[in-house]
Amino acid sequence: MKCPVCNAEMVIENFGIEVYVCENGCKGIWFDQGELRKLDAKNEGLGSALEEALRSPRNNHGQRGQINCPRCSIPMHTHKYDKAKEVNVDECYNCGGFFLDSGELTEIRDNRMSDAEIDAYTDQMANSIPEYKQELKDIDAEKRRAEDIRGFIKMMTIGYWHRRF
């Protein structure tokens, strides 16, 4: 697999799970879907390859442009990592893979948020989207309507049977 940043050949390394590392280039790391979650906290993973990757200095400070997924060849999306809101990562929305620039895995581990912080950050992000707020209002209105209908049906059913007996 070719590195999406520097086009060097990436090699498979064992971090406790197998990942692709741009060992002879920019030192970036490719994680297939679900793999990053297994290594995003301190004390997860093992081996000298992981230790070396964690020692690599930060290489990208936001100056690099958009990159293409090394698996799908489509543009990847840059966003804040959900468990470390200070760190930008590149994610492929097609295959679910992540590319981390050199030093980003260390930053993710160093800036990992607690569950309460993740919940608060997620709420903040969701509430900043106007459509999300409107959907919540619509859901509440539908719940109230369903309760009203249930109450009406219950009343009608009791009244119907009461008149018969």
TAQUILIN-V321103 format. One record per residue. OMEGA is omega in degrees with one decimal (NA if undefined). Layout:
BEGIN
((OMEGA) (OMEGA))
END
This chain:
BEGIN
((179.1) (177.4) (-179.5) (-178.7) (-173.5) (177.0) (175.2) (178.1) (179.1) (-179.8) (178.7) (176.2) (179.8) (176.6) (-166.5) (165.8) (-179.0) (178.1) (176.0) (-179.7) (175.2) (-171.7) (-176.1) (-179.8) (-172.4) (178.8) (176.1) (-177.5) (175.7) (176.3) (172.1) (-176.3) (176.3) (-175.6) (-177.8) (179.0) (-178.8) (-176.9) (-172.2) (176.5) (177.4) (179.3) (172.3) (-179.7) (-178.4) (172.7) (-177.8) (178.7) (177.6) (179.1) (178.4) (179.1) (-179.9) (178.0) (-178.0) (-179.7) (177.6) (-174.2) (-175.8) (178.7) (176.4) (-178.0) (-175.4) (178.6) (-179.5) (179.0) (177.4) (179.5) (178.9) (177.4) (-171.4) (-177.7) (175.5) (-179.5) (177.1) (-179.3) (178.4) (178.4) (177.3) (177.3) (-170.4) (178.8) (177.1) (-168.6) (179.8) (-172.2) (174.5) (175.7) (176.4) (-177.5) (173.5) (-178.7) (178.3) (-175.8) (178.6) (179.2) (177.5) (170.1) (176.7) (173.5) (178.4) (177.2) (-177.2) (177.7) (176.8) (-179.9) (177.3) (-179.2) (-178.4) (-176.1) (-177.6) (-178.4) (174.0) (178.8) (179.3) (178.3) (178.3) (178.7) (-179.9) (179.8) (178.8) (177.5) (179.7) (-179.4) (-178.7) (-178.2) (177.4) (179.9) (-176.5) (-178.9) (179.9) (179.1) (-179.8) (178.4) (177.2) (177.5) (179.8) (178.9) (177.5) (179.2) (178.3) (177.6) (178.8) (179.1) (179.2) (177.3) (178.4) (179.5) (177.7) (179.0) (179.2) (-179.9) (178.7) (-180.0) (-179.0) (-179.0) (178.7) (179.3) (-179.7) (-177.3) (179.5) (179.6) (-177.0) (-175.4) (NA))
END
